[in-house]
């Protein structure tokens, strides 16, 4: 076979350089964009993603969460508590009370019209146990403070021995911080006048520092601050620290917020709504009551 012909034959059957076809480049680009977006989403919502991942794993391996999972209580504190809403589903309160939970705040209302679907049952059943109970309202900045206070006091029968009412202030959907503070102040004053006890403010660290600090310092603060050894805010500024929103306690099927009280149980009891004064205590000093 002539050399020139052999060369043409070899050239015809020689392997061709690999080329990226247009559709392959498009697929690679889509995969890279999806990876970047997925990573960004995870970094922003990793707590929720991890939570759903654990639930999915539990469903696959154990047919779901059993309600007997238990997270160790935070060391260094003697008084531990939780806060719950309809999100936690049906709660076995006697079981909860047997596992170190000394206090619980229960969601009652939100905005101007919403009542938590499980508040009545949670309030009734929790108060049958040794758990000290309080109720909270989720504040909507765009709604009138008086309207929201009226809804709360119509819903929550706080009485002597219960913990003070709580105003949860963390919703970012507002335009004027001065209006936010005005309506928050209105809610606090009306609720304090109704129950005769100063409410507690709940907020997360960054929100409180940015919008509320310096304006409501006379009110006890319940601070949410996660993934830190201790709150960055001085201990003199807060009384309750919500240190995790991924705790497990037997009696609740799923995660629940974990909190610690800064002080002993007697100090927590001192926060409770006092009993109504008797006729004798209303009498003027130095005079006997008849």
C-alpha positions as CSV (number, residue, x, y, z in Angstrom):
1,X,0.0,0.0,0.0
2,X,1.5,3.4,-1.0
3,X,2.6,5.6,1.8
4,X,0.4,8.5,0.7
5,X,-2.7,6.3,0.7
6,X,-1.8,4.8,4.1
7,X,-1.5,8.3,5.5
8,X,-5.0,9.1,4.2
9,X,-6.4,5.9,5.7
10,X,-4.8,6.6,9.0
11,X,-6.1,10.1,9.0
12,X,-9.6,8.9,8.3
13,X,-9.7,6.5,11.2
14,X,-7.5,8.4,13.7
15,X,-9.3,9.4,17.0
16,X,-10.7,12.9,16.7
17,X,-10.1,15.5,19.5
18,X,-12.8,15.6,22.0
19,X,-15.1,18.5,21.6
20,X,-17.7,19.9,23.9
21,X,-21.0,19.9,22.2
22,X,-23.1,23.0,22.9
23,X,-25.8,21.1,24.9
24,X,-23.1,19.7,27.2
25,X,-21.8,23.2,27.9
26,X,-25.3,24.3,28.7
27,X,-25.9,21.5,31.1
28,X,-22.6,22.2,32.9
29,X,-23.5,25.9,33.2
30,X,-26.9,25.0,34.7
31,X,-25.3,22.6,37.1
32,X,-22.8,25.2,38.3
33,X,-25.4,27.9,38.7
34,X,-27.6,25.4,40.6
35,X,-24.7,24.5,42.9
36,X,-24.0,28.2,43.6
37,X,-27.6,29.0,44.3
38,X,-28.0,25.9,46.4
39,X,-25.0,26.7,48.5
40,X,-26.2,30.3,49.0
41,X,-29.6,29.0,50.1
42,X,-28.1,26.6,52.5
43,X,-25.9,29.2,54.1
44,X,-28.9,31.5,54.6
45,X,-31.3,28.8,55.7
46,X,-29.0,26.1,57.1
47,X,-30.9,25.8,60.4
48,X,-34.2,24.9,58.6
49,X,-32.4,22.7,56.1
50,X,-30.6,20.8,58.8
51,X,-33.9,20.4,60.7
52,X,-35.7,19.0,57.7
53,X,-32.8,16.7,56.9
54,X,-32.9,15.3,60.4
55,X,-36.6,14.8,60.2
56,X,-36.3,13.1,56.8
57,X,-33.6,10.8,58.2
58,X,-35.7,10.0,61.2
59,X,-38.7,9.2,58.9
60,X,-36.6,6.9,56.8
61,X,-34.9,5.1,59.7
62,X,-37.4,5.3,62.6
63,X,-40.7,6.0,60.8
64,X,-40.6,9.6,62.1
65,X,-39.6,11.4,65.3
66,X,-40.8,9.5,68.3
67,X,-41.3,12.4,70.7
68,X,-38.7,10.8,73.1
69,X,-35.6,12.5,71.7
70,X,-33.8,14.6,74.3
71,X,-31.2,17.4,74.0
72,X,-28.9,17.9,77.0
73,X,-29.8,21.0,79.0
74,X,-27.3,23.9,78.8
75,X,-24.7,23.6,81.5
76,X,-24.2,26.4,83.9
77,X,-27.9,27.2,84.4
78,X,-30.4,25.7,86.8
79,X,-33.7,26.9,85.4
80,X,-34.6,25.8,81.9
81,X,-37.7,26.5,79.8
82,X,-39.3,26.2,76.4
83,X,-41.6,28.3,74.2
84,X,-44.2,26.7,72.0
85,X,-46.9,27.3,69.4
86,X,-49.2,25.3,67.2
87,X,-46.0,24.4,65.3
88,X,-45.1,21.9,68.0
89,X,-48.4,20.0,67.5
90,X,-49.9,18.0,70.4
91,X,-47.7,18.2,73.5
92,X,-47.6,15.7,76.3
93,X,-47.2,18.3,79.1
94,X,-46.8,15.9,82.0
95,X,-43.9,14.2,80.1
96,X,-42.4,17.6,79.4
97,X,-42.5,18.6,83.0
98,X,-40.6,15.4,84.0
99,X,-37.5,16.3,82.0
100,X,-36.2,19.5,83.5
101,X,-38.5,22.1,82.0
102,X,-39.4,24.6,84.7
103,X,-41.1,27.2,82.6
104,X,-42.9,27.6,79.3
105,X,-44.2,30.5,77.3
106,X,-47.1,29.6,75.0
107,X,-48.0,31.5,71.8
108,X,-51.5,33.0,72.2
109,X,-52.0,35.6,69.5
110,X,-50.4,37.4,66.5
111,X,-51.2,40.7,64.9
112,X,-54.7,42.0,65.3
113,X,-56.8,38.9,64.5
114,X,-54.9,35.6,64.7
115,X,-55.3,33.3,67.7
116,X,-52.9,30.3,67.9
117,X,-54.9,27.2,67.2
118,X,-53.4,25.2,70.1
119,X,-53.2,28.0,72.7
120,X,-56.3,27.0,74.7
121,X,-55.3,23.4,75.0
122,X,-51.6,24.2,75.8
123,X,-52.5,26.8,78.4
124,X,-55.0,24.4,80.1
125,X,-52.8,21.3,80.1
126,X,-49.5,23.0,80.9
127,X,-50.9,24.7,84.0
128,X,-51.9,21.3,85.4
129,X,-48.2,20.5,85.7
130,X,-45.4,22.0,87.8
131,X,-44.3,24.1,84.8
132,X,-44.6,27.9,85.3
133,X,-46.6,29.3,82.4
134,X,-46.7,32.5,80.5
135,X,-48.2,33.6,77.1
136,X,-46.8,35.6,74.3
137,X,-48.0,37.8,71.4
138,X,-46.3,38.0,68.1
139,X,-46.2,41.7,67.2
140,X,-47.0,42.8,63.6
141,X,-45.4,46.2,63.1
142,X,-48.0,47.3,60.5
143,X,-50.9,46.8,62.8
144,X,-52.2,49.1,65.5
145,X,-50.8,48.5,68.9
146,X,-54.1,48.9,70.7
147,X,-55.8,46.4,68.4
148,X,-53.1,43.9,69.1
149,X,-53.3,44.4,72.8
150,X,-57.0,44.1,72.8
151,X,-56.8,40.7,71.0
152,X,-54.2,39.5,73.6
153,X,-56.1,40.4,76.7
154,X,-59.4,38.9,75.3
155,X,-57.5,35.6,74.6
156,X,-55.2,35.1,77.6
157,X,-56.6,34.6,81.1
158,X,-53.4,35.3,82.9
159,X,-53.9,35.2,86.7
160,X,-51.9,35.1,90.0
161,X,-49.1,32.6,89.8
162,X,-48.6,32.9,86.0
163,X,-45.6,34.4,84.4
164,X,-45.9,37.9,82.9
165,X,-47.2,38.4,79.4
166,X,-44.5,38.6,76.6
167,X,-44.4,40.8,73.5
168,X,-42.4,39.1,70.7
169,X,-40.9,41.8,68.5
170,X,-38.8,40.6,65.6
171,X,-40.9,41.1,62.4
172,X,-38.8,43.2,60.0
173,X,-41.7,44.3,57.7
174,X,-42.0,48.0,58.7
175,X,-41.0,51.3,57.2
176,X,-40.8,53.7,60.1
177,X,-38.9,52.7,63.2
178,X,-40.6,55.6,65.1
179,X,-44.0,54.2,64.4
180,X,-42.8,50.7,65.4
181,X,-41.6,52.0,68.8
182,X,-44.8,54.0,69.3
183,X,-47.1,51.0,68.7
184,X,-44.9,48.7,70.8
185,X,-45.1,51.2,73.6
186,X,-48.8,51.3,73.3
187,X,-49.2,47.5,73.5
188,X,-46.9,47.4,76.5
189,X,-48.7,50.1,78.5
190,X,-52.2,48.7,77.8
191,X,-51.3,45.1,78.7
192,X,-49.5,46.2,81.8
193,X,-52.5,48.2,82.9
194,X,-54.8,45.2,82.3
195,X,-52.8,42.5,84.1
196,X,-51.1,44.7,86.7
197,X,-47.6,43.4,85.8
198,X,-44.9,44.7,83.6
199,X,-44.6,42.6,80.3
200,X,-41.4,41.0,79.1
201,X,-40.0,42.0,75.7
202,X,-38.7,39.1,73.5
203,X,-36.4,39.9,70.6
204,X,-33.3,38.6,68.9
205,X,-29.9,40.2,69.5
206,X,-29.4,42.1,66.2
207,X,-33.1,43.3,66.1
208,X,-33.0,44.6,69.6
209,X,-29.7,46.4,69.3
210,X,-30.8,48.1,66.1
211,X,-34.4,49.1,66.8
212,X,-35.3,48.8,70.5
213,X,-32.2,49.3,72.7
214,X,-32.4,52.5,74.7
215,X,-36.2,52.9,74.2
216,X,-37.6,50.1,76.4
217,X,-34.9,49.5,78.9
218,X,-37.4,49.5,81.8
219,X,-38.9,46.2,80.6
220,X,-37.4,42.8,81.3
221,X,-35.7,41.4,78.2
222,X,-35.9,37.9,76.9
223,X,-33.0,37.6,74.4
224,X,-32.7,35.2,71.5
225,X,-29.0,34.7,70.5
226,X,-27.9,31.5,68.9
227,X,-24.5,29.8,68.3
228,X,-22.7,31.8,71.0
229,X,-21.3,30.6,74.3
230,X,-23.1,33.5,76.0
231,X,-25.1,36.5,74.8
232,X,-22.9,39.4,73.8
233,X,-25.2,41.7,75.7
234,X,-24.3,42.3,79.3
235,X,-26.0,40.0,81.8
236,X,-27.5,42.9,83.5
237,X,-29.6,43.6,80.4
238,X,-31.5,40.3,80.1
239,X,-33.3,37.8,82.3
240,X,-34.0,35.0,79.8
241,X,-31.8,33.7,77.1
242,X,-33.1,31.7,74.2
243,X,-30.0,29.8,73.2
244,X,-31.3,27.3,70.7
245,X,-34.3,26.8,68.4
246,X,-33.4,23.1,67.8
247,X,-33.9,21.5,71.1
248,X,-35.6,18.2,71.8
249,X,-37.5,17.4,74.9
250,X,-39.6,14.2,75.6
251,X,-43.2,14.9,75.2
252,X,-42.8,17.0,72.0
253,X,-42.5,15.4,68.6
254,X,-40.0,17.7,66.9
255,X,-37.8,20.6,67.7
256,X,-38.6,23.3,70.3
257,X,-36.9,26.5,71.4
258,X,-34.7,26.1,74.5
259,X,-34.3,28.9,77.1
260,X,-32.5,29.5,80.3
261,X,-33.4,31.9,83.1
262,X,-30.7,34.0,84.7
263,X,-31.2,33.1,88.3
264,X,-32.6,30.4,90.5
265,X,-36.1,29.1,90.6
266,X,-37.1,31.3,93.5
267,X,-36.1,34.3,91.4
268,X,-38.3,33.1,88.6
269,X,-41.2,32.5,90.9
270,X,-40.8,36.2,92.1
271,X,-41.6,37.3,88.5
272,X,-45.1,35.7,88.7
273,X,-48.3,37.8,88.7
274,X,-49.0,38.5,92.3
275,X,-52.3,37.7,94.0
276,X,-54.9,40.4,94.1
277,X,-54.5,42.5,97.3
278,X,-57.0,41.6,100.0
279,X,-59.1,44.2,101.9
280,X,-56.7,44.0,104.8
281,X,-53.7,44.8,102.6
282,X,-55.5,47.7,101.1
283,X,-56.0,49.3,104.5
284,X,-54.0,52.4,105.2
285,X,-50.7,51.8,107.1
286,X,-51.1,52.3,110.9
287,X,-54.9,51.6,110.8
288,X,-56.6,48.3,111.3
289,X,-59.0,47.1,108.6
290,X,-62.5,46.4,109.7
